[in-house]
Amino acid sequence: MANIQLYHFSASPPCRSVRMAAKALGVQLELKQLDFANKEHLNPEFLKINPDQIVPTMTDGDFTLWESRAIMRYLVGKYGGEDNSLYPRDLQKRAEVDRLLDYDLGVFYRAMLETLMWPVRNRSTPTKEQQEQVVKAFNRINTLLKDKKFLTGDNVTIADFAMVVGFAAEFLFQGNMSDYPNAMAWYKRMQELPYYQEVNQAFYDIVEKMRNPPAEKS
Ligand SMILES: N[C@@H](CCC(=O)N[C@@H](CS)C(=O)NCC(=O)O)C(=O)O
């Protein structure tokens, strides 16, 4: 197997989803951490690799790909064997995974980003409409999970990886997460996957710092 490189930064949600998919496949990634605080992704060297200058960006030999969901599909297609429950070949099963990936890209992740994550970074308050979007999104996946272990059934798929990294912003939600018990049970199940903690540690370190900020020096 050629060296597969992943340009990433460890707390980035879409980077974490790709890293979980790689772990689930047993694909080793050579991680190339970019220091976003120092805008390393805007360096001319990275511009040559990815004109969009975003992470995750994967190189597999002389092939370069970005967009986390496309990378996960590619990795399963290339390294997942004949058929793989992470992204099944069966047309209808695959279509359900695709539906969720599309819903995530267009609606779910966006709601988490704009309503829960960005306001922290920008010190702004989400609008009532944005808050309603999050409630609607949590309700949707809570309903989806009422009779399932994972988003499309009994097996984890790349849609679970894509969505859990957005869902993990739930700790910033002003409402009550106990209103979404199926979604929370799924989140716990995801956290119990053998590679989850390792891949997501940098994110939970940030969560911990936000919950218990270091005391200000006087
Ligand atoms: N839709 C893309 C989103 C990628 C993305 O927004 N990555 C952020 C880091 S979390 C980034 O590289 N931002 C750099 C920038 O926009 O300048 C994906 O799923 O891969």
The ligand as an ORCA input file, in Angstrom:
! r2SCAN-3c Opt
* xyz 0 1
  N     -16.706     20.316      3.583
  C     -15.325     20.193      3.978
  C     -15.053     21.186      5.103
  C     -13.575     21.324      5.345
  C     -13.273     22.491      6.246
  O     -14.049     23.450      6.364
  N     -12.136     22.424      6.888
  C     -11.696     23.519      7.721
  C     -11.090     22.968      8.997
  S     -12.310     22.209     10.009
  C     -10.629     24.285      6.984
  O      -9.734     23.701      6.421
  N     -10.727     25.603      7.012
  C      -9.721     26.424      6.432
  C     -10.281     27.606      5.790
  O     -11.485     27.618      5.493
  O      -9.507     28.540      5.551
  C     -15.036     18.762      4.451
  O     -15.961     18.100      4.930
  O     -13.904     18.305      4.299
*
